[in-house]
Amino acid sequence: MSSAGRDGQQSMTAIPASVARTGQVRSADGTTIAFECSGEGPALLLVDGALCYRESGPSRPLAARLTDRFTVYTYDRRGRGDSGDTASSSLQHEVEDIAALLAEAGGSACVYGVSSGAALVMHAAAAGLPVERIALYEAPFAVGADLRRARAQYVQQMRDALAADEPGDAVRLFLRHVGVPSFVVSLMRFMPAWSKLVGTAHTLPYDAAALCDTDAEPPLTPGRWAGVRAPALVLAGGKSPEWMLAAVRATAAALPDAQLATLDGQTHMVKPAVLAPALAEFFGATQRRRPAS
C-alpha cells in the first residue's frame, strides 16, 4: 500500500530550491495542506501512498524527472510532513484536499497516484473533481474473499495498536501485511527512516479508507467507479506478485475509460527513471490535443 522504503531513500534527491515554489492551501474543513511545485507546462499533481510525504517518499525524485514538460505539484497528505490534520479527518476530507490543490494549480490538472494514493485519485475523479487524466500505479485493492478477510484482520489490528498508543506496532503490522520479511521489519527500527514511518502511523486508517478496506462491498464491484470519466492509465510492475497484478487488472476493468500497461522489471517500488517516461507520454496527450493559442 505504499512506496516507502527504498523510494524513501531516493527522496533525498529533492527538487532544487531555486526552481521550487512552496506554499499552503486551505482545504474545505480549514486544514492547511503543504505543497511545492516546479517546472513549466500543464499542471500535474502527484499523490503519495501510505506513510509517504515529500520528505520521505517517491514523489520528489519522480517530479524531478517531469519538470521539463509539466508544472509538477507534490504535497504532504493530511497528517504528514508540514500539513495539518483534524481528529475527524476522513476520506472525504482527503478528496477535498485534492480539490484545493487543483484550484491552486489553475482549476484542473492531470493527477498521478501510487499505491493507496492511486485509490485516492480514483475517489477524487469519481467525486467529479476537475482531473483531466489520471495515472494509477498499483492500487492494492483486496480482490477476492481470502485477501479481503486478511485485509480486514490487518485493519482491526492496526487500529487496535493505534488506540493503544503503539504507533510502532501499527507500522510493523502494516509492513508485514504488505509482505516485508519479518527480519527486515525488525532491523528497520534501528534505521533513521523508522522515526519518520512511526510519525505518520496515525494516517494508516486514511489509506485503509481509500482502499475501501472497511466497506461492506468489494472495492471494485461493477458500476462503483462509473463516475470516473477521465481517461486513465493503469500501471503495474512486471515483477510484482500475482495478487497485485490481479488487483491492477481488476482496477482497469472497473474504470470506464482505461488502458492497462506493464512496466517490465518493476515492483511496487517503481523506479522514477522507468515510470516518468510512461507518465510523460500519457499526460502529454492532454497537451497535444489542446488548440494552439
N, C-alpha and C positions, 0 to 999 in steps of 0.2 A: 504494500500500500504506500510505499514511499521510495524515493530515490536517495535516501540518506546513505551514509557510509562512505564509499569511495568517492561518490559525487560530492559529498560534503567536503572532502579534501580538495577537490578541484575548485570549490567555490572561493578559495583564496585568490584565484585569478579574477580580481574584481574589475569592473568597468573603470577605466581611468577617471579620476575625479574631474579632470579638466573637460571631459565631454559628457559627464553625467549630471543631470539635474535631479535633486531630491526634493521631496515635499510631502505633504499630507493631504488627504481628502477626508471629508466627514461623511460617514455612512448615515443611512436614514435614521438609525437609532442614536446618533450622536457620537458613535465610536470613531476615533481617528485611525486611519489606515495609512501607514507609511509606504512610500513608493520612491522609485527612481526611474528615470528614463534617459535614453541616449540614442543617438543615431538620427537619420533622416529618411523620410519616406512614409508610407502608410503605417498607421498605428497597429502595434502588435502587443498584446498582453500575455504574459507568461504566468501560469498558475501552478504553484508547487504542490507536492504530495505531503503525506504525513510527516510531521516533525521537522520539516524543512522551512527555511526562510532565507532572506537574501544573504545573510552572513554564513549560512550553513545549509547548503543545498546546491542543486544543479543549475538554477536559473541564471546566475551571473555569467558563468562560462558559456552557457548557451546564448545569452544575449550578446556577448562579445562577438560571436560569430554571425550575428544577424544585423548588426547596426549599420552595415554598409548598404542595406536595402530597406530597412524599416526603422521607424521610431519605436524602440522596444521599451515597454514598461514592465518592470518587475516590482513586486510588493511583498510585504510581510502579511500573510493571512492573520486575521484577528487572533490575539492571544500569543503572538510570536514576535520576536525581534522588537522593533520600535512601534508596533501597532498596539492599540488599546484592546480592551475586551470588556464584557459585562457578564455578570453571573447568569443572565438569561439568554446568552448567545445561542443561536440555533442555525440550522441550515438556511432558513430564510434570510437571516442576518448576513451570512456569507454571500448569498446571491446579491443582496443589497450592497455589499462592499464592492462587488464587481461592477454593479451599476454605477456607483460613484466613480470608480476608476475609468469606466468607459466615458462618462461625462467629462472627466478631466482630459481624456485622450482626444476630445473633439466630438464626442457624441456617438461614435461607433468604432469598432476595431475588429481585427482578426484576433482569435484567442486560442492559445495552446495550453493544454493541461497534461500533467504527468501523474500517473497512478491515481490516488484518490482525488488529486487535483483535476484529473480528466473527468471524473464523475461529477465534480462540482461544476465544471464547464458545461456539462450536459444539462444540469439543473438550471444553470443560468440561461442557456439557449432555450430550454423548454418553457421558461418563465416569460419569454418574449423579449429579453434584453437585445439591444441592437448589436448583435455579433454578425459580422459579415461572412466569415468562415471559421470553422473550428477544427483543430487537430487534437487528437486524443492518443496518448501513449499508454497502453496497457492499464486501463481502468480495471482493477482487480475485483470485479463483481463476483459474488459467490454464486456460481452456476451449478445447480444440482443439489439434491436434498442433503447428501452427505456433507458437502462443503458448507452449506447453509447452517447445518447443525454445529459444525466445528466453529464457524464464524460466530454464531450466537453464544457458544460457550466462551470463546475468547472475549467477546464484548462484555459479558457479565463479569468475568474475572478481572478484566481491565478496569471496569467501573468500580468493582469492589476494592481494588488496590488504590484507586484514586480517593475513594470515600474514606479509606483508612489512612490517608495522607502518606502513601507509599508510592510516589511517582516513579522511583527507580524500578519497583516491581512492575508497574504498568508498562514501562518501556521494555523490560525484559520479556514480558508476556507478548508484547507486540512483535518484537524481533524474532522470538521463537515461532510465533504464529506465521510470520511471513517466510520462514524457512532458514533463518540464520542459525548455523550449528550452535549447540549449547556451549561448547568450549570457546567459541568466538564471542558469544554473548558474555561469558564470564570474564574474558580478557578485556572487553570493551570498557568496563567500568574503571579501568586503570588508564584509559586513553583520554587526552584533553577534550575530545569531542563529546565525551559522556555527559558532562555537565550541561552542554547545550541540548542534548536529547532530553535529559531529565527536566530541564527548564521549560520544555514545550509539551511535556507529557499530558498536561491538563487539556490539551486540544485534541487528543486522540478520539474522544467521543464525537468531535466535529467530523472527522474523517469517516467514522462508522455511519454517521447520519448521511453523508454524501453518497456512501456506497449502499444505502438502503438496508444496512445490516439489521436495523431494528424494525423494519417494516414487516407487516404480516404477509404481503405478497412478494414473490420473487422479483428481483430488481429489473429484469429485462422481459417482463411479460408483454405480449403483443399489445400495441397501442399506447403503452405507457409513455413513450418518448415521441409520440406523433407531433407534439408541439415544437420539436427541433426542426426548424425549417432551413437553417443554414447548411450549406454543403459541408460535409465532414470528411476528414482524412483520419482513418482509424489505423493505428500503427501497432505492430508487435515486433518483438525481438526474436530473431530466428533461433536463438539458443535458450529461450525462456521455456519453463516447464509446460507440459501439455495442459494442465488446468488453467494456466494463464492464457494460453493460446485459445482455448475453448471460450474463455470469457471475452477475449478480443473479437473472435468470430461472432459471438452472440451479440456483442455491442454493435458491430457493423450491421448485422441483420435487423437490429431493433430500431435503427435510425432511418428516417425516410429517404435521405439523400447522402449515402456514404460510400466511400471507396476504401477498400482494405489493402494494406501494404505491409510487407515484412522487411525489416532491416536485418540483412544477413549478418550473422556473427554477434548480434547484440543480445543482451539480457535485460532484465528490468532496470538495471543501472546503465542506461543507454549512454553512449559516448557523444558529447556535443558535436564532435567533428563529423560523425556519421548522421546524426539527427538533423543538424542545421540545413544541409542541402535539400533534404526532403521537405522541410517546412518552407524554405525559401521558394521552392518550385510551386508548392501548393498555394501558399498565400500570395505568391507573385501573380497568380492568375487573376486575383482581385484587381491588382494594379493594371494589368494588361487590358481588362475589359472596360475600364473607365475611359470615357471620351477625352481626347486632348483638350486642354483649356485654351 
